[in-house]
């Protein structure tokens, strides 16, 4: 399974960005969604491997939204998603070649 520390860095940066964005009224329009998406990414960080595997499509959509709100955090979450996809493909290839 890919290293989840990328997700941790992603949601921490998202929280920091969201809090600073909320210092202004107009920034709150971006900051509040950033904080909410950070909460969901943190939930992914705390999930077990099989739960992440079941919900990886949701992680993809959250990562795209995150990239719109906080580009650095969103890109980091997308990097984790890509690593997860590669891991899944490698596992499937190994199962296929063992038959």
C-alpha positions, 0 to 999 in steps of 0.5 A: 500500500502507498505511504499515507504520509502524503495524505497527512501533509495534504490535509495539514496544508489544507487546514492551514490554507483554509484557516488563513483564507477564512481571515477575510469574508471573501476568503471564507468562500474558499477557506471553508470548503478547504477545511471541510475537504481536509476533514474528509482527506483526514478520514481517508488517512485514518482508514484501513487499507481495505476501506481506502481501496473500496472508497478510492473513487471518492478519494479521486473526486475529493482530490480534484475538488481539493486541487481547485480550493488548495492546489498544493493539497489537491496535487498531493492527494492526487499523487497518493491516488495515482500511487494507489492505482499503480499499487492496485494494478500491480496486485492484479497483474501479480494475481493474473501471472500466478494463474 
